[in-house]
């Protein structure tokens, strides 16, 4: 009787394991998507400032420098993931 119950429980466990397989996602989730989006946005802003027809009231050079530094800092952040 005990052996029959053990076999029945083992069969139920196997059946449940096969009914609910564990699947891994095809692509792992991206780490820190907000930081990556911020880097992309800063790069677009820098490109815009590089090709702008004016100097933004004398602040263009400093804005480009600050944007480059922000990009650099965010890239460093991603290294510590």
C-alpha positions as CSV (number, residue, x, y, z in Angstrom):
1,X,0.0,0.0,0.0
2,X,2.8,2.4,1.0
3,X,4.7,1.6,-2.2
4,X,1.6,2.2,-4.3
5,X,1.0,5.6,-2.7
6,X,4.7,6.6,-3.2
7,X,4.5,5.7,-6.9
8,X,1.3,7.6,-7.3
9,X,2.8,10.7,-5.7
10,X,6.0,10.4,-7.8
11,X,3.9,10.1,-10.9
12,X,1.9,13.2,-9.9
13,X,5.1,15.2,-9.3
14,X,6.5,14.2,-12.7
15,X,3.2,15.0,-14.4
16,X,3.1,18.4,-12.8
17,X,6.7,19.1,-13.7
18,X,6.0,18.3,-17.4
19,X,2.8,20.3,-17.3
20,X,4.5,23.5,-16.1
21,X,7.9,23.7,-17.7
22,X,10.3,26.4,-16.7
23,X,11.2,28.5,-19.7
24,X,13.9,31.1,-20.0
25,X,13.2,34.3,-22.0
26,X,14.8,34.4,-25.4
27,X,16.5,37.7,-24.6
28,X,17.4,38.5,-21.1
29,X,16.0,41.8,-19.8
30,X,18.0,44.8,-20.5
31,X,19.8,46.3,-17.5
32,X,19.1,49.9,-16.7
33,X,17.1,50.9,-19.8
34,X,16.5,54.4,-18.4
35,X,20.2,55.1,-18.2
36,X,20.7,53.8,-21.7
37,X,17.9,56.0,-23.0
38,X,19.4,59.0,-21.2
39,X,22.7,58.3,-22.9
40,X,21.0,58.1,-26.3
41,X,19.1,61.4,-25.6
42,X,22.2,63.2,-24.5
43,X,24.0,62.0,-27.7
44,X,21.2,63.3,-29.8
45,X,21.3,66.7,-27.9
46,X,25.0,66.9,-28.5
47,X,24.6,66.2,-32.2
48,X,22.0,68.9,-32.4
49,X,24.3,71.4,-30.6
50,X,27.2,70.5,-32.9
51,X,25.2,71.3,-36.0
52,X,23.2,74.3,-34.6
53,X,23.4,77.6,-36.5
54,X,23.8,79.6,-33.3
55,X,25.7,79.4,-30.1
56,X,22.8,79.3,-27.7
57,X,23.5,82.7,-26.1
58,X,27.2,81.9,-25.6
59,X,26.5,78.6,-23.7
60,X,27.0,76.2,-26.6
61,X,30.6,75.2,-25.8
62,X,29.9,74.8,-22.0
63,X,26.7,72.8,-22.8
64,X,28.6,70.5,-25.1
65,X,31.3,70.0,-22.4
66,X,28.7,69.3,-19.7
67,X,26.8,66.9,-22.1
68,X,30.0,65.0,-22.8
69,X,30.7,64.7,-19.1
70,X,27.2,63.5,-18.4
71,X,27.5,60.8,-21.0
72,X,30.9,59.7,-19.6
73,X,29.5,59.5,-16.1
74,X,26.5,57.4,-17.2
75,X,28.7,55.0,-19.1
76,X,30.8,54.6,-16.0
77,X,27.6,53.8,-14.0
78,X,26.8,51.0,-16.5
79,X,30.1,49.4,-15.8
80,X,29.1,48.8,-12.2
81,X,26.0,46.8,-13.0
